[in-house]
């Protein structure tokens, strides 16, 4: 999306806000992308140890049918 489209979609933001956020991102891109990747890895680790909500529901339904 262009900065103008972002402002149109999110009217609480100003064009200045969007440009400031973009400037911050580009000045800190490596650190931000590292944080995002670490967050994704953390979520993957959590999910690996737990069944999904759908799997839990399937198991519960299977137990209740017995």
C-alpha positions as CSV (number, residue, x, y, z in Angstrom):
1,X,0.0,0.0,0.0
2,X,1.1,3.5,-0.6
3,X,1.3,6.0,2.3
4,X,-1.8,7.7,1.0
5,X,-3.7,4.4,0.9
6,X,-2.6,3.6,4.5
7,X,-4.0,6.9,5.7
8,X,-7.2,6.3,3.8
9,X,-7.6,2.9,5.4
10,X,-6.6,4.0,8.9
11,X,-8.0,7.5,9.3
12,X,-6.5,7.9,12.8
13,X,-3.1,8.1,11.2
14,X,-1.6,11.1,9.4
15,X,0.6,11.0,6.4
16,X,3.4,12.3,8.7
17,X,2.8,9.3,11.0
18,X,3.1,6.9,8.1
19,X,6.3,8.5,6.8
20,X,7.8,8.5,10.3
21,X,7.0,4.8,10.7
22,X,8.5,4.0,7.3
23,X,11.6,6.0,8.2
24,X,11.9,4.1,11.5
25,X,11.5,0.8,9.8
26,X,14.1,1.4,7.1
27,X,16.6,2.8,9.7
28,X,16.0,-0.3,11.9
29,X,15.1,-2.9,9.3
30,X,17.6,-5.6,10.4
31,X,16.7,-5.5,14.1
32,X,12.9,-5.4,13.3
33,X,13.2,-8.4,10.9
34,X,15.3,-10.3,13.5
35,X,12.6,-9.6,16.2
36,X,9.9,-10.8,13.8
37,X,11.8,-14.0,12.9
38,X,12.4,-14.7,16.6
39,X,8.7,-14.3,17.3
40,X,7.8,-16.7,14.6
41,X,10.3,-19.2,15.9
42,X,8.9,-18.9,19.4
43,X,5.4,-19.5,18.1
44,X,6.5,-22.5,16.2
45,X,8.2,-23.9,19.3
46,X,5.0,-23.4,21.3
47,X,2.9,-25.0,18.6
48,X,5.2,-28.0,18.3
49,X,4.6,-28.9,21.9
50,X,0.8,-28.5,21.9
51,X,-1.9,-29.9,19.7
52,X,-4.0,-27.4,17.8
53,X,-7.3,-26.3,19.2
54,X,-8.9,-28.4,16.4
55,X,-7.0,-31.5,17.5
56,X,-8.0,-30.9,21.1
57,X,-11.7,-30.6,20.0
58,X,-11.4,-33.8,17.9
59,X,-10.0,-35.7,20.8
60,X,-12.6,-34.4,23.2
61,X,-15.4,-35.4,20.8
62,X,-13.9,-38.8,20.3
63,X,-13.7,-39.3,24.1
64,X,-17.3,-38.2,24.6
65,X,-18.6,-40.7,22.0
66,X,-17.1,-43.7,23.9
